[in-house]
Amino acid sequence: MGRNLLHAEVGERSSAMLGHCRRVAALALEVSRTAGIPASLEPVLEQAAQFHHSLELMLDPTPLGRLAWDVLCADETGAAHSTPAIVGSELQTVLSIFHHHPLPNAPPKLRRIAGILAICNLVDEQIEGLQFEYTGIDTILEEIQGFAALEGFDPALVDHLRHMRCPRVLQQIERGDKLPVEACTASRVFRSLWQEREYEVQELQALAVLDPVLAGSLIGVANSALYNPAARLSSVGQAVCYIGTVAARKVLLAAVLRPLFASAGLSRLWSHSVGSGQYCAALAGVTSFTTADEGLILGLIHDIGALATEFLDRETRNLRMRLLEGACPATYTEQLLFGADHGEIGARILTHWNFPDHLVEAVRFHHQPERTESILAAFLYLAEFWSGLDEDLPSFYRVEQCLDRTGLTLESLTQVGSKDSALKALRTVA
């Protein structure tokens, strides 16, 4: 009965707290690998991180406290681990130090683990609070290092988080070093087609023949079951004339992104971008602050910065993947590693591509809409929120703020449909 009650108590932890604990565990494990913590103690660190807020009960010396340790030191079947007393004792020591219980005889390595846990916990709490008051990651680390000693932990542990940083990525992106060669074609197509106006068949044909993937995409859409021509079309000119210049322009804008994302094995992100283009175009139809065409452009390009983060050295890619697998969202991981999220990275790419300032601003802050007056950034945030891709930490505060700024409601987000037949056909033939 007692075990069931304890499991029920643990089960009541909110999903937010669970996410926090998992992120702290992922960060702490990365720090431990460069801070001299033996691999044999990693399970202690991971368990301490997973339960550092939720199971203060385990510090209780009463029978209920001992029951908590029994639960923690048992596997999913309820059977005890082979060394529960050792694991339990070390884990209890780490959590006691973390909660500032004096243990003068605690082994130095366990004190070091408690320090890692404390610092990673503070980092995560600070990143969670960025939605209310933005602070750069460098400033966050400096502040934590400044008062770590006052909390009884080694300030030098913060340096191991700094060593995870890859700040050169932003400079490499500005030079174009972190994009595939197809980006040149994408840049030219977007510069030519982003404006909302009437386009001639010859203009679209000239752009489509720049790249065989573009030409093939356009012809594939025209020959798809959706358009169902009487005879198979074999040229770009025929395809443009058959589906019309409006649809052909949309297909080219979306299709030009596919080779970029395919280069990094990101078909899911490409599909997300096309789907966002459809959704934003439809959502724009119920607003007065942007057009369907501009909504389409924003949806297609808003995650272009995520592409650049895939073209990194192997060590950085592996570190990034471990953090992502440890429940650290994409923007969270990017802030830690690069000092900026993919919105900022994308804005730098679009600036290099000579995009209009208001579109650059929207992309830059589409995960941090509170940092700008751009209503398009709020618009994009809501589209991202509705996509369910979970690229950043959940924030009902941001959702409510963006709904207020755009005049949209959750009901209106729900009711909007994505019915662009040209883009639907492109996704089918891709």
C-alpha positions in Angstrom: 0.0 0.0 0.0 2.8 2.4 1.0 4.7 1.7 -2.3 1.5 2.4 -4.3 1.0 5.7 -2.4 4.6 6.7 -3.1 4.3 5.9 -6.8 1.1 7.9 -6.9 2.9 10.9 -5.3 5.8 10.6 -7.8 3.2 10.3 -10.6 1.7 13.6 -9.7 4.7 15.5 -10.9 3.8 17.9 -13.6 5.1 17.4 -17.1 7.0 20.7 -16.8 8.9 19.4 -13.8 9.6 16.1 -15.6 10.9 18.0 -18.6 13.1 20.2 -16.3 14.6 17.1 -14.6 15.3 15.4 -17.9 17.1 18.4 -19.3 19.2 18.9 -16.1 20.1 15.2 -16.4 21.2 15.6 -20.0 23.3 18.7 -19.2 24.8 17.2 -16.1 25.9 14.1 -17.9 27.7 16.1 -20.6 29.5 18.2 -17.9 30.5 15.1 -16.0 32.3 13.7 -19.0 34.8 16.5 -19.1 34.8 17.2 -15.3 36.6 14.0 -14.3 33.6 12.1 -13.0 34.1 8.3 -13.3 31.7 6.6 -15.7 30.7 4.3 -12.8 29.2 7.3 -11.0 27.1 8.5 -14.0 24.0 6.5 -12.9 24.2 8.3 -9.6 24.4 11.7 -11.3 21.6 10.8 -13.7 19.3 9.6 -10.9 20.0 12.6 -8.8 19.1 14.9 -11.7 15.9 13.0 -12.5 14.7 13.3 -8.9 16.5 16.3 -7.5 13.3 18.3 -6.9 10.6 15.7 -6.7 11.9 13.2 -4.1 13.1 15.4 -1.1 11.1 12.7 0.8 14.0 10.4 0.3 16.1 12.5 2.7 13.6 11.7 5.4 15.1 9.0 7.8 11.6 7.7 8.6 10.2 4.3 7.3 8.4 6.3 4.5 11.8 7.8 3.5 13.3 4.3 3.4 10.4 3.2 1.2 11.2 5.9 -1.2 14.7 4.6 -1.6 13.4 1.1 -2.1 11.2 2.4 -5.0 14.1 4.4 -6.6 16.5 1.5 -6.3 14.1 -1.0 -7.9 13.7 -1.6 -11.6 10.4 -1.3 -13.6 9.3 -4.8 -12.4 9.8 -3.9 -8.7 12.9 -6.1 -8.3 15.8 -4.7 -6.5 19.0 -3.7 -8.3 22.1 -5.8 -7.6 23.7 -3.0 -5.6 20.8 -0.9 -4.2 22.6 -0.1 -0.9 25.6 1.4 -2.7 23.7 3.3 -5.3 21.2 4.5 -2.6 23.9 5.6 -0.2 25.8 7.6 -2.9 22.6 9.1 -4.3 21.4 10.1 -0.9 24.7 11.8 -0.2 24.5 13.8 -3.5 21.0 14.9 -2.9 21.8 15.9 0.7 24.6 18.1 -0.5 22.4 19.5 -3.2 19.8 20.5 -0.7 22.5 22.1 1.5 22.5 19.5 4.3 26.0 19.5 5.9 28.0 16.3 5.3 31.6 17.1 6.2 32.8 13.6 5.5 31.2 13.3 2.0 33.7 12.0 -0.7 35.0 14.8 -2.9 33.7 13.1 -6.1 30.1 13.1 -4.7 30.5 16.8 -3.7 31.6 17.4 -7.3 28.5 15.6 -8.6 26.3 17.7 -6.4 28.0 20.8 -7.7 27.4 19.8 -11.3 23.8 19.1 -10.5 23.3 22.5 -8.8 24.9 24.4 -11.7 22.9 22.6 -14.4 19.8 23.1 -12.4 20.4 26.8 -12.3 21.2 27.0 -16.0 17.9 25.3 -16.9 15.9 27.5 -14.6 17.5 30.6 -16.2 16.7 29.4 -19.7 13.2 28.6 -18.7 12.9 32.3 -17.5 14.1 33.8 -20.8 10.5 34.3 -21.9 10.0 36.8 -19.2 13.4 38.6 -19.3 15.9 37.8 -22.0 19.5 37.3 -21.0 22.3 35.9 -23.2 23.7 32.5 -22.4 27.2 34.1 -21.7 25.7 36.4 -19.1 23.8 33.5 -17.5 27.0 31.5 -17.1 28.9 34.5 -15.7 26.2 35.1 -13.1 26.1 31.5 -12.0 29.9 31.3 -11.8 29.8 34.5 -9.7 27.7 33.1 -6.9 28.6 29.3 -7.2 31.1 29.6 -4.4 28.5 31.2 -2.1 26.3 28.2 -2.7 29.2 25.9 -1.7 30.1 24.6 -5.2 33.2 24.9 -7.4 32.8 27.9 -9.8 35.2 26.2 -12.2 32.5 23.7 -13.1 30.8 26.4 -15.1 33.7 26.3 -17.5 32.8 22.8 -18.6 29.5 24.3 -19.9 31.4 27.0 -21.7 33.5 24.3 -23.4 30.4 23.0 -25.0 30.0 26.3 -26.9 30.5 26.6 -30.6 30.2 30.4 -31.1 32.1 30.3 -34.5 29.0 28.8 -36.1 27.4 32.2 -36.4 30.4 33.7 -38.2 30.6 30.7 -40.5 27.0 31.1 -41.4 27.5 34.8 -42.3 30.3 33.7 -44.7 28.0 31.0 -46.1 30.3 28.2 -44.9 27.5 26.2 -43.3 25.1 25.8 -46.2 25.1 23.3 -49.1 25.8 24.6 -52.6 22.1 24.4 -53.5 21.6 27.5 -51.3 22.8 29.7 -54.1 19.9 28.6 -56.2 17.5 29.0 -53.3 18.7 32.5 -52.7 18.2 33.5 -56.4 14.7 32.0 -56.6 13.5 33.6 -53.4 14.9 37.0 -54.3 13.1 36.7 -57.6 9.8 35.4 -56.4 9.1 36.7 -52.9 7.2 39.8 -54.1 3.5 39.5 -54.5 2.8 40.4 -58.2 1.9 38.8 -61.5 4.6 36.7 -63.0 5.2 35.8 -66.7 5.5 32.2 -67.8 9.0 32.9 -69.2 10.2 34.2 -65.8 9.1 31.1 -64.0 10.5 28.9 -66.7 13.9 30.6 -66.5 14.1 30.0 -62.8 12.9 26.4 -62.9 15.6 25.3 -65.4 18.3 26.6 -63.0 18.2 23.2 -61.3 17.0 19.8 -62.4 15.2 19.2 -59.1 13.2 22.4 -59.6 12.3 21.5 -63.1 11.4 17.9 -62.1 9.3 19.1 -59.2 7.3 21.4 -61.4 6.7 18.8 -64.1 5.9 16.2 -61.4 3.2 18.4 -59.9 1.7 19.2 -63.3 1.5 15.5 -64.1 0.2 14.5 -60.7 -3.3 12.9 -60.2 -4.4 16.2 -58.7 -4.1 18.0 -62.1 -4.5 14.9 -64.2 -3.5 16.2 -67.7 -4.9 14.5 -70.8 -1.4 13.8 -72.0 1.9 13.6 -70.0 3.6 17.0 -69.9 7.4 16.9 -70.6 8.7 20.4 -70.4 8.8 23.2 -67.8 7.0 25.6 -70.1 4.1 23.2 -70.6 3.9 22.6 -66.8 3.8 26.3 -66.0 1.1 27.0 -68.6 -1.0 24.0 -67.5 -1.1 24.7 -63.7 -0.9 28.5 -64.1 1.7 31.0 -62.9 0.2 31.4 -59.4 0.5 27.7 -58.6 3.8 27.4 -60.4 5.4 30.2 -58.3 4.3 28.4 -55.1 5.7 25.1 -56.2 9.1 26.7 -57.1 9.3 28.5 -53.8 8.7 25.3 -51.9 10.6 23.0 -54.1 13.8 25.1 -54.0 14.1 24.3 -50.3 13.9 20.5 -50.7 17.5 20.0 -52.0 18.8 22.0 -49.0 17.0 19.9 -46.4 17.7 16.7 -48.4 21.4 17.4 -48.2 21.2 17.1 -44.4 18.7 14.3 -44.3 16.0 16.6 -43.0 12.9 15.5 -45.0 10.8 15.9 -41.9 11.8 19.5 -41.5 11.3 20.2 -45.2 7.8 18.8 -45.0 7.2 20.9 -41.9 8.3 24.0 -43.8 5.9 23.3 -46.7 3.1 22.5 -44.3 3.8 25.7 -42.4 3.7 27.6 -45.7 0.3 26.2 -46.4 -0.9 26.9 -42.9 0.4 30.5 -42.7 -1.1 31.3 -46.0 -4.5 30.0 -44.9 -4.1 31.7 -41.5 -3.3 35.0 -43.2 -6.7 34.8 -44.8 -8.4 35.5 -41.4 -6.1 38.4 -40.5 -5.5 41.9 -41.8 -1.8 42.3 -41.1 -0.4 40.1 -43.8 -1.3 38.6 -47.1 -1.6 34.9 -48.0 1.5 35.3 -50.3 3.5 36.7 -47.5 2.2 34.0 -45.1 3.4 31.4 -47.6 6.9 32.9 -47.8 7.2 33.1 -44.0 6.1 29.5 -43.5 8.5 28.3 -46.1 11.6 30.1 -44.8 11.1 30.4 -41.1 13.2 27.4 -40.2 16.0 27.9 -42.7 18.4 28.5 -39.8 17.8 25.0 -38.6 19.4 23.8 -41.8 22.8 25.4 -41.0 23.0 23.7 -37.6 23.1 20.4 -39.4 26.4 21.1 -41.2 28.7 20.9 -38.2 31.7 18.9 -37.2 31.0 15.4 -36.0 31.8 16.1 -32.4 29.4 19.0 -32.2 26.7 17.1 -34.1 27.0 14.2 -31.6 26.8 16.5 -28.6 23.8 18.3 -30.1 22.1 14.9 -30.7 22.7 13.7 -27.2 21.1 16.9 -25.8 18.1 16.6 -28.1 17.7 13.0 -27.1 17.8 14.1 -23.5 14.6 16.1 -23.9 16.4 19.5 -24.6 14.4 21.2 -27.4 16.1 22.5 -30.5 16.1 26.2 -29.5 17.3 25.3 -26.0 20.2 23.3 -27.4 21.1 26.0 -29.9 21.2 28.7 -27.2 23.6 26.5 -25.2 25.9 25.5 -28.1 25.8 28.6 -30.4 24.5 31.4 -28.2 21.6 31.9 -30.6 18.6 29.8 -31.7 17.8 28.9 -35.4 15.6 32.0 -35.7 18.7 34.2 -35.3 20.7 32.0 -37.5 18.0 32.0 -40.2 17.7 35.8 -40.0 21.4 36.1 -40.7 21.0 33.9 -43.8 18.0 35.9 -45.0 19.9 39.1 -44.5 22.7 37.7 -46.7 20.0 36.8 -49.3 18.7 40.4 -49.2 15.3 39.6 -47.8 13.1 42.6 -46.6 13.8 43.7 -43.1 10.3 42.9 -41.8 10.5 39.3 -42.9 14.0 39.0 -41.4 12.7 40.4 -38.1 9.8 37.9 -38.0 12.1 34.9 -38.6 14.7 36.2 -36.1 12.2 36.2 -33.2 9.7 33.6 -34.2 10.7 31.6 -31.0 11.1 34.7 -28.9 8.2 37.0 -30.0 8.3 39.0 -26.7 11.6 40.5 -27.9 10.1 42.4 -30.8 7.2 44.5 -31.8 6.9 42.5 -35.1 3.4 41.1 -35.3 4.6 38.7 -37.9 6.9 37.1 -35.3 3.9 36.5 -33.1 2.0 35.1 -36.1 4.8 32.7 -36.8 5.1 31.7 -33.2 1.4 30.7 -33.2 1.9 28.7 -36.4 4.8 26.9 -34.8 2.8 26.3 -31.7 0.0 24.8 -33.7 2.3 22.5 -35.7 3.2 20.6 -32.5 6.8 20.2 -33.5 8.0 21.2 -30.0 11.1 23.1 -31.1 11.2 25.2 -27.9 10.1 25.0 -24.2 6.3 25.1 -23.8 5.1 28.5 -22.9 1.4 29.4 -22.4 2.6 32.9 -21.5 3.9 33.4 -25.0 0.9 31.8 -26.6 -1.5 34.1 -24.7 0.7 37.2 -25.6 0.8 36.2 -29.3 -3.0 35.6 -29.4 -3.6 39.1 -27.9 -1.2 40.8 -30.4 -2.6 39.1 -33.5 -6.3 39.1 -32.5 -6.4 35.4 -33.1 -7.9 32.8 -30.9 -7.2 29.1 -30.3 -10.5 28.4 -32.1 -9.4 30.4 -35.1 -6.1 28.5 -35.2 -8.1 25.2 -35.1 -10.5 26.2 -37.8 -7.9 27.2 -40.4 -7.3 24.6 -43.0 -4.4 24.0 -45.4 -6.0 23.5 -48.8 -3.3 24.6 -51.2 -3.7 22.1 -54.0 -0.3 22.9 -55.6 1.7 22.4 -52.4 -0.3 19.3 -51.6 0.7 17.9 -55.0 4.3 18.8 -54.5 4.4 16.9 -51.2 2.8 13.9 -52.9 5.3 13.7 -55.7 8.4 14.6 -53.7 
